[in-house]
Amino acid sequence: MTTIVNATLYDFVTYREHRYVRFDGVIREVGPMSEYRPDGGETVDLRGGWLMPGLVLGHTHVYSAFARGMGVPFSPKSFQDLLDQLWWKLDQNLDIPAVRASGAAMALDYLQNGVTTILDHHASGAVAGSLQALREAIVDGAGMRAACCFETSDRFDVSACVSENLAFAKAAVPGRSAALFGLHASMSLSDDTLALVSEAKDDLPVHVHAAESAEDEDLSMKRYGCRVIERFDRFGLLEPGSLYVHCVHCDDAELALLKARGVTVAVNPSSNMNNGVGLPDVKKMLDLGIPVILGDDGLSASAAVEIRNLRLAMNHRYGGPTVFTMEDQRKVVLETYRFASALLKVGLGRIEPGYAADLAALDYAAPTPVTETNAFGHFVFGLSQSFRPRHVYANGVAAITDYVPAARLVGPAAQSVASAAAVWNRVAREGKKR
Ligand SMILES: [Zn+2]
């Protein structure tokens, strides 16, 4: 049992000072320091530092690890060019060792950013066994929690994608790993594929990009005579528990359909700005009662950065700082925990007995008074600007101690530079062949 003492607790709901928290894999006791009694176990003194629940990324791509610094001829004129010229060149050259190495590298990055749970959307040239390789790196190796899926599309052998998604779902370990059924996007999925998936996926809800670019909607109208969300609905793929990512270009009828079917939307404003595709109408989604969660789309590895950028992006989108309220923003954070908790079958996001001991401890000397009412403001405009926790625990096990990552994380992550170089060489050789 480990006990953290002299902590300031903030879990996006309550703010409490001078507390202790005792845990193994699960939080067992939380109380005021006046009631603290040593139990002979390990004690960590935060000296007033903040203790928060480990953060969750509601949509990410571990495979994007190797895109950092990759040089390819790049002059996209459309969203499809962006996929053709960068992402699809990269992912098709990932074999199982590369999947494992990128998983280890990203796990280290996530944990250093206080992220302990991810909802990953995976693609690689190697299909069979790729999700297991990811899980071995991220969950078994690094101790994080992860929901994984393989992004089925017409680029791949569809039946291999179906098998990989189903096999991973069967092997899920409640509390630690979970599955959704992965689909890439409307623009890369034929009607035949959607019909096959709809039949084969059992009751697994889908995790799919939708209406990320205007092109996705335009192509759907041109090829199928309907908009993206309606198209997925025709195949029975809008279900409670399913995760539709981006929804930047959804019109009112599509948003109404998402609401009616109980679908959750994952927004990724940093990625949207990076790709220049526009920004989702998160305010309207929330007002309609659509559950909205937050991801990084593989861009930052930091949920804190994404929470901050959601604020900046929405203020920009609505032409002022008050349309998208702090309460709207907090609602997205809480929903991200709620969705991940339900999917993984574990209590995430609160510092209370019975919740998972996924924790991030931070040095934060607030320059102004902190109360429960303004603590979220301190997070968004203070802590999130450089969110590098001093200590991180995943499932009660120390991953980062005094800013130093555990050796079991550093060793495997060190493989990633050589592995990325090998992948880049394969991409370059293919480029020359063309
Ligand atoms: Zn994505």
Residues whose N, C-alpha, C, O or C-beta is under 5 A from the ligand:
A	BS01	ZN	D297
